[in-house]
Structure formats: C-alpha cells, structure tokens
Amino acid sequence: MANLVEIRDLRVAFDGVPVLHGIDLDVRPGEALGLVGESGCGKSVTWLAALGLLPSKAKVSGTVTLGETDLSGAPQAKLEKVRGGRIAMIFQDPSSALNPVLKVGRQLCEALRLHRGLTGNDARREALRLMDMVGIPDARGRFSLYPHEFSGGQCQRLMIAMALAGEPDLLIADEPTTALDATIQAQILDLLARLRAEMNMAIVFISHDLGAVAQVCERVCVMYAGRIVEQGAVGLLFERPRHPYTRGLFDAIPRLHGPRTPLVPIPGTVPDPRNLPKGCAFQPRCAHARGFCQSERPDLLAQKDGRKLACAFPLPEGSEEVEREVRREGMLQ
C-alpha cells in the first residue's frame, strides 16, 4: 500500500540555527502514528514545516509529498487547499484556537464553506451533524453560543469538529489533551479512536503522554534534539525499548502500582540547538555512552525486529522488567 504522506530529509533552521536535522517519516493510510519526546525535540515543528505554517524567517528544505502532490515549496494557494482539506490539525489549547468573538456555529459553517463549498441551511445542517458526532450535547441549542460558554473539553470537541469539516485524510493532533483533566482526556482519546475507525482517517498524535500514545497509536517515533532516534510498532517499543532515551522516558513515569519508589529522571537537560554536543546529541545524558558516541552520530538504521534505531550501543533486546512495568501500568492490554 502506498504511503499517504512521505517526508524525506526535512530540515529546518531559525536564524541559521538548525532545529530539525533530516527527518524521514511515512504515514500510511488509516494508521495512527505517535510522536513522543521532550519539549523542544521538534515534534510540532516537523508538521508545521510540512504544512508551510512556519514563519518566514524559518529556512526549510527537504521534500513532503501527499499522495501524488508535492508540498515542498508549494505556493500558498496550493497549500491552503491541502490545509484543513486533506490534512487537518488540532492544537493543545482550543481556547486560543477558537475565535472568542464569533459564535461557534458561524466558525463551523465558515470551515464548511471554505473546504466543501457548503452555505446556508446545508452548512448549518452539516455543522449540527458534526457537533453531534463529536459529542456536543444539545447541539441545536448551543449552535449560537460563544466559545467561552463551553468547557475546555467541549471546546476541544468543537476543534475536532472543525478539523473534520473538510473530511481530511490525515488529522494531526498536537497535544490535544494536555490542557484537560484526566476524565476528559480519556473521553477525547476515545473520540479520536472512534472517529479514525469510522472515517478511515490517519492520525498523527503528538504527545508527551506515553499512556495516551499507547491507547491511540499503532506505531510510534521517538524524537530527540531534532532527530528520530527510535521508531517501530507501539507494542515492540513499549515492551522492549532499546534506545537509552526511550528507556529513560519510561523510567521517569510515576508508578501507580506496587511499592513507592523515587522517580528516575533523565539527567541533564535537552541541549540548546545553538550548541549541540558533537557525535550523538544524547551522549552527555546517557549512562551507556562510550568514546565513539562523543565523535560519531549514529544513523537511523533498520533492525531485525522491524524497528529503526539510531544508537551505537543500544540496550539488550530482552527487557522483561520494562515489559512488566508497562503492562502493570495498563499502557498495553
């Protein structure tokens, strides 16, 4: 099956400072792909660059293709047909994404007019259907309300409805549950999973929450300092992480079961893009680093078990302790 989106050697620099260092990424039709990593690793920038949404000071190179359509350096008119149409994006703070002075019904109808050419009663009927689809109670009665009259979770549902207005092939969910409480988070994750199944829509789920990624995604990419360091099936990476950084993310998760033990944080901080260490960017924080790591940067290479890994000295393939912890915390069923 041909890929829906292919990103090749994507590089981004701001004011001459590189922040993405050659990202290669595929999204298959109908799949759910997770992007995880600490803040500043390049998760959101990857997709903002792919959609041409970065400011003019950003220098972007590489290729991005959507089916047969080349988006690399495409004119704004061409990108505007793709954005919100074939590819839609929702953000972590719906309150800032919705226009506070326009009624939500009007905003939904505007999206339908732009992406599907619907107007008047046809747009209103479709907007109400979308509100019902995403679980807004009394959609007809709340069609003419303003965003501040909805809760945070309902605003996120409205943003999802607006994203679905163009019937996209791909939905990019950028930290969609960060600003929500745990109960509402679970509802939004269930909603995304249901909509994906019903619409055969691919999802890219960007998150710090490994549990949420396990619930939504089939495949995951772990990013660090503007590069992908490990990628593969969710079950494989969660049960047997082999990159020391991936393992560090799991070790830093609070345990809800068993005896209370101190968290094991990853030492140090994410490096400044203006002053990246030589060799592997993670080596100053890595307990497994050796002399080679300080001078050479490992490439992302395919492994026998199907994953891709960028580490010269990865963890052993068998990691039963991690597998027990992952299952105990309910990340994988």
Stockholm file with secondary structure:
# STOCKHOLM 1.0

chainA/1-333         MANLVEIRDLRVAFDGVPVLHGIDLDVRPGEALGLVGESGCGKSVTWLAALGLLPSKAKVSGTVTLGETDLSGAPQAKLEKVRGGRIAMIFQDPSSALNPVLKVGRQLCEALRLHRGLTGNDARREALRLMDMVGIPDARGRFSLYPHEFSGGQCQRLMIAMALAGEPDLLIADEPTTALDATIQAQILDLLARLRAEMNMAIVFISHDLGAVAQVCERVCVMYAGRIVEQGAVGLLFERPRHPYTRGLFDAIPRLHGPRTPLVPIPGTVPDPRNLPKGCAFQPRCAHARGFCQSERPDLLAQKDGRKLACAFPLPEGSEEVEREVRREGMLQ
#=GR chainA/1-333 SS CCCSEEEEEEEEEETTEEEEEEEEEEECTTCEEEEECSTTSSHHHHHHHHTTCSCTTEEEEEEEEETTEECTTCCHHHHHHHBTTTEEEECSCHHHHSCTTSCHHHHHHHHHHHHHCCCHHHHHHHHHHHHHHTTCTTHHHHTTCCGGGSCHHHHHHHHHHHHHTTCCSEEEEESTTTTSCHHHHHHHHHHHHHHHHHHTCEEEEECSCHHHHHHHCSEEEEEETTEEEEEEEHHHHHHSCCSHHHHHHHHTSCCSSSSCCCCCCCSSCCCCGGGCCSSCTTGGGCTTCCGGGGTCCCCCEECTTSCEECCSSCCCSCCHHHHHHHHHTTSCC
#=GC SS_cons         CCCSEEEEEEEEEETTEEEEEEEEEEECTTCEEEEECSTTSSHHHHHHHHTTCSCTTEEEEEEEEETTEECTTCCHHHHHHHBTTTEEEECSCHHHHSCTTSCHHHHHHHHHHHHHCCCHHHHHHHHHHHHHHTTCTTHHHHTTCCGGGSCHHHHHHHHHHHHHTTCCSEEEEESTTTTSCHHHHHHHHHHHHHHHHHHTCEEEEECSCHHHHHHHCSEEEEEETTEEEEEEEHHHHHHSCCSHHHHHHHHTSCCSSSSCCCCCCCSSCCCCGGGCCSSCTTGGGCTTCCGGGGTCCCCCEECTTSCEECCSSCCCSCCHHHHHHHHHTTSCC
//
